[in-house]
């Protein structure tokens, strides 16, 4: 059984909404004069996003100062840290997919709309943590992920 979500822009934020139109979480991009911060709000908690690595192409997701998830663009994977470490692999083509042990967990399709912001459609395995869904959405929509993509 799959959970179905849509994502739309609300100003600069990406908002993840369930089929019943309830907000699940949001990705917030806050730009102030000399300060830029990105974070995810989920279950009334704030998870900070930090860009790291070569050319800042990877991200770390923090809960307080504990890394919850981090990405490895070179090996195309997202790693859940802490107890019960898990490794997920992603493909960023026309549809963005996240798998674990060959099983499809998340699929994201972008609906481009003329003169308007895109809307994203997600199908997510019921076993997937919504925080991971939000992180994968954030990472998939980052500008650098289109670099070198074959677009197929």
N, C-alpha and C positions, 0 to 999 in steps of 0.2 A: 504494500500500500504506500502510495506517495502523498506527501504533503505538497500542495500547490500554492505558490506565492506569486505576487506581483510586486515589482519595485518601481517606484516613481520618484522623480525629483520633487523636493519641496524646498524652494530656493536652491541652495547649494547642497543640501542634505539628500542622501538616498534613504528612502523609507521602505522597509520590508513589511508587506501587508499580507495577512492570511486570506484564504478564500472567503471567510466571513467578514472581511474588511477590518479586522482588528490589527492594530500596529503591533508587530513582533519586536522590532528594533530599528535603529537608524544609525547611519554612518554620517558623522558630522565633520565638516571641514570648516574650521574657524580661522579666518584670516584677519589679523589686526596689524597695525602699522608695521612693526618689525618682527611679528610673531605669527607663526602658522602652526596650528595643531589639528590633528585628526584623531578622532576617537569613535568608539562604538558605544551606544547606549543599548542595554539589553537587561531585562528584569530589574529595572531601576538601578543598575550599576553602570559605572563608566569604565570602559576598557581603553587604555591609551594605545595608540598605534605609533610605532617609531620606525622610520625608514633607516635601514642599515645596509652594510655590505658594499661591494663594488658598485659604483654609480648609484647607490641607494636603491637598488632594484629589489631588495628583500625587505620584509616587514616583520616586526615583532609585536605581538599583542600582549599587553600587560594588564593584570588585575592587581592593583596596588603596585608593588615592585616585583611581582612574580610573573615570569613569562608563561603565558597560557599556551599560545601557538606561535610558531615562527615559520617563515617560508625559506625555501632554497630554490631560487630560480634556475640555477645551473643544472640541478637534477629534477626540476619540475615537480616539487613536492611541498606539502605543508606538513609540519610535524607538531603533534600535540605533546607538550612537555609535562614533566611531573610524573606522578604515579600513573601507571597504565599508558605508557608512551605508545602513540599510534602514528603511523606514517601513511599519508594520503598522497596520491599522484594526480596531477592535473594536466589537461590538454586545453590550450587556448586557441581554438580555431574558430569556425563560424559559430558553433555552439561551444560553450565552455563546460568542461566536464571534470568532475572530481571523483576518483575511484579509490577503493581500498581493496587490496588483494584481487584486483581484476573486476570487482563488482562496482557498477555505477551507483554513486551515492547522490550526486548533485549534477543537474544539467541546467544551464542558464542560456536562454535565447534572448537576444536583443531585438526589440521592435523599434526600428527607426521611423520617426514620424517627421514629415516635411515641415520645417519651420518650428518644430517643437522639440523638447527634450525627449530622448528615448525612454521607452518603458521596457523593463526586463521581466521575463516570465521564467519562473523557477519550478523545477520538479525535484523534490528532495525526499530521499528515503526516510521513512518514519524513525529510523534509528539514529539519524544525524542530529547532533546538537545544533540548535539554531545559532549559537555563537559562531560555530565553524561555518555555517551558511553565510552569515554576515561577513566574516573575514574573507571567505572565498569570493563573495560578491565584490568586496572592496578591492581585493587584489586583482580580480579579473577586469575591473573597470579602470585600473591605473593606466596612465598614458603610455608608460614604457612597455607595456605588454604587447603593444602592436608593433614594436620595433622587431624587425626580422621575422615577423609572422608570415606564413605562406598564405594566410587568408582562405585556406580551402575549407 
